[in-house]
Amino acid sequence: MLGTVFLLGCTNELTAPDCYNDGRGVVPRCQVTGADFVDTDAPDPSAEGGIGVVQLECTPPMAAQGARFDYTPTTRGTQGSVVWTATGLPPGLELDPATGTLRGVPSAPGEASVTVSLLDQAGNTASAVCDFMIAPPLAIDLEPLYAQTPACIGVGESLVDFLVPGTGDGSPLLCDTPSREGDGKRPPGLAIDPVTCELSGEIDEPGIGTWVFVVRARQSGRELHAPYCVTDTAPDDDAYAITIEHSSIEEDELDPTFVPLLHRYDPTRPFVVGGNDDPLFRIVDPEACGPGCAFRYQYGFTSSLFDLSSLSFAPDTVLTDRTTNRAIGFSHNLLVSGPAPTVAPALLASFSQRPWVFGVTIDYCMNSDPAHCSDDDGNFANANGRIEFSILMAAE
């Protein structure tokens, strides 16, 4: 009976025991050694960059003092688990011996050369030098902004223009408008681009005035803050003529009604803002009054470091036309002081490094008939009188 030979990389023409056919027509039985199969295209294990050679590269990104840092060197050719070591680490950084990740928060700027080494389970070793550049902490200089009028960033502008060059780790910023103590109020209709930090949109809220709010920029765990503002100078039809006078600006051509009051203060001492007709609010509408004028105003405010128990609008006084001696409206002051008793010294110290805002929204109602503005509904239903005013606080 003829046998069938299956070719499986060997032949029955070879002398046993290398390869032979048992004559039963089933499967040739072969003895094969590694020397029988030599792949001339396979890489030489001893060659540079070939299989079995461990490669380690370390090109860390820019770091910055006070910013979170997290970087893992790249490897190729390691076998099994790896143990990592490092020498020359700058203060604030450490190495994870299991993953090789360099992480931490650098505590000082400068340059550093770190030698990173690994040992894998097969006994392979490799080393690389990581050259670190640690920049100064991300910083912002708002003094040029405070020298402007108003001292806040407007529509189409960005706090990026006030960042100190050469600071920070160069990673993208993330901007938002927090609503914490001292952050003011961003009116509806306005938005902050989270990447460019630019302000855009239009106010979607009744009334006139200037809204001031704080924008926060974050980079690798570090935060910066800057004041932004947006103004609506166009009153609705039949609105009261509302004006504010205050001494925080010098330019005669600007209307202080729409300029936030900038107050420079010493965070180590109590502070007082306002009083003595600075600022002075005037609300005028001769047609709403007459021989006499009953007025009422209500207000809301944003949380801040001020002691709100000190907030006062006194004195408030009826205004009269000197020619006719008829009432034409009324005026009032604003005074507030701080810090509030509940403000911890550590919190106050942290606010000395950033601007903060106190915003007040005032709704007015006046009429020759006292009953017209006698309750909350009548006061807030009056669309003719609303103004937004803000105090911007900046430590000296």
Secondary structure, DSSP 8 states (H G I E B T S, - for coil): -------SSS-TTS-TTSEE--SSSS--EE---GGG---TTS--TTSTTSTT--EEE-----EETTS-EEE--EEES--S-EEEEEES--TTEEE-TTT--EEE--SS-EEEEEEEEEEETTS-EEEEEEEEEEE----B--HHHHTSSSSSB-BT-BGGGGB-TT-S-----EEE---STTBB---TTEEE-TTT-BEEE---SSSEEEEEEEEEEEETTEEEEEEEEEEE----TT--EEEEE-SS---TTS-GGGS-EEEEE-TTS-EEEE-TTSSEEEEE-TTT-SSS-EEEEEEEE---SSEEEEEE----EEEE-TTT--EEEEEEE-EEEE--TT--HHHHHHHTTS-EEEEEEEEEEEESSGGGGSSHHHHHH-TT-EEEEEEEEEE-
